[in-house]
Amino acid sequence: MYEIELKVPADLEVVEERLEALGADRTRAVVQVDTYYDAPHRSFPETDEALRIRRESAPDADETTTRITYKGPLLEEESKSREEFETTVGDGETLDAVLTNLGFEPAATVRKERQRYALEEYTITLDAVTDVGEYVEVETDVEDRDALESAREGAVDVLERLGLDADDQVRTSYLGLLLEDAT
């Protein structure tokens, strides 16, 4: 599975109005708290990989879902496309203990308030990221690497219809942006 993602800084209120005008379907709001880990056997910042535990909940719900995700290195310079593997886990605290005992160390935690929309085959996410700022992500998944270019062009089209410029794209992860601001 390949994730195609374009991320740009934006005024979320303005983008939300444009999404409604385009007839996008508002899907759900979530709060995500992502803990990223450093590996004992290689440097993920150097290899452009990521390993995280994500705890996700709806703002008005008591239930939390926990997933572990591995993201491979970026595949192209035109987007944040990368191979990704993710699965749900039953107990995030136990998973954290397993990783820590294997030598993985928590590197940083990123907190996001996200509102998702669906428009055609794309998910548009409005992100308010603590200590980082406001961003819009346009993404989709494809099974075949040969479909990356077409999916990326479609994401650029969605950005343009939202009044956003793909040339403003930020390829740095929220983790990277948070760590840049910390230094």
N, C-alpha and C positions, 0 to 999 in steps of 0.2 A: 504494500500500500504506500502511496506517495501523497504527501500533503503539499498542496500549492497554496501559498499564503502571501498576500501583499499587505503591509502594515504602514499606515501613514498617520502622522499627528493630525488631530482635527478637533474642532469644536463639536462636542457630541450633541448638543442641543440642536444645532443647525443640521447635522447629518440625520438626526432622528426625524426632523420635519421632512427632509428630502425622501427618506425611506417611506414615510407614510404617504407622501405624494406619489411615489412610484408603485404603491400598493404592495409593499413588502409585508410579509406576515411576521408579526412580533411573536417570537416563540417562547422565550423564558429568560428570566433574570436569575443570575447565580452569583455567589461569592466564592472565589477560588483562592485557596492558600497553598502555594506551591513551595515545597522544600526541595532545593537542588543539592546534589551530592557531587563531591570530588572523588575520583577513583584512586585507589592506591597504586595501580599499575600503569596509569597514563594520565596525562593532563587533559581533561575534557575541554578547557578553553583553547588549548593548542590544537586539538583534533577537531574542534567545532562540533562536539557531541554534547548531549545532555542526558542526565538521569534525574528523574524527579518523582516525588510522591505528591500527588494532588489530592487535597481534601476539598470537596465541593458541596455547597448547600444552597438551597433557595433562601432568600432573605426572610421569608415568613414560615420556614419549616424547621423542625428539630432534627431531621434526618440528614446525615452526611454520607456522601459516597467517596470512597478512596480508590485511587488508581495509581499504578506505577507506569511510567512512560520512559522509553528510550527514544531519543531523537538522534539520527545519524547526521553526518556532516552535510552542509548545504551542497546541493547538486548543481546549481547554476548561479550566475551572478545577477540575473534579472529578477529574482524573487527569493523568498525564503523556502523554496521547495526542498524537501528532504524525506528520506525514508523514516517511518515512524512505527513503533510498536507500543501498544498500550493494552493493559488489562485491568479489570477491577480486582481489588483485593479486599478481603474481609476485615482485616485489622491493620490499620496504618501504623499503630504504635509497635506492633510486633514486627512488621516489615522494616520499620526504622531500626529496631534492635538488630535484626538480621543483617541489614546493610552495614550498620556501625560495627558489629562484631566481625564482619568480613573486611574491615579496613576502610570502608567508604565513610567520608566525613561530610556532614551538612555544610554547605558553602554559604547559602543565603536563602531567605524566604521572601517570596513575592506574593503580595496580596492584591487581588483584582476584583472589582465589582464589574460584572459583565451583563450587557443586555444583548440578546441574540435576535437576529432577524433572518428570515429565509427569503431569497429572491432568486427564482429559477433554480439552478443547481448549486448556488453559492450560499454560504452562510456569512452574514455580515455581523460582526461583533463590535459593539461599542464598549471600549474598555476605559475605566477609570482606575489607574494603577497607583497605589500608594507610593508617594515619594518619587514618582516617575512622570505622570501626566496623563493626558487623554489621547487615545488612539482609536483608529478604526482598522479592523482586520477584515479582509475579504478572502475567503478560503473555500477550497473544495478538495476532495480526494479523488485520485485516479488509481486504477489498478496497474496500468502499464506506463512505464517511463516514457514511451513514445507519445503519450497524451499530454505531457507536461506543458509544451509550448502552447497548444490550443487552450488548455485550461488557464494558463497564465494570461493569455490575450483576453479571455473572457473576464478574468478578474480585473484587468486594466479597464475594460469597458464598464464594468460595474462601478469602479472608482470614478470614472469620468461622469457617469450618470448621477453620481452623488455630489458632483461638483468638486471632486478631489483630484489631485494630480499624482499620477504614479511616479513621477520624477521626485516626489517628496518621500518616497519609500524609505523606511528604516529597516535595514536587514539585521540589526542588532536585536537580540532577544530582550525581553523585559528584565531578565536577570542581568544581562550585560549593561543595560541602561542604568539599572539600580546600582550596580557596582561602579560604573563610571561616575555617577553622581556622588558616591561615597568617598571617592578619592580626591 
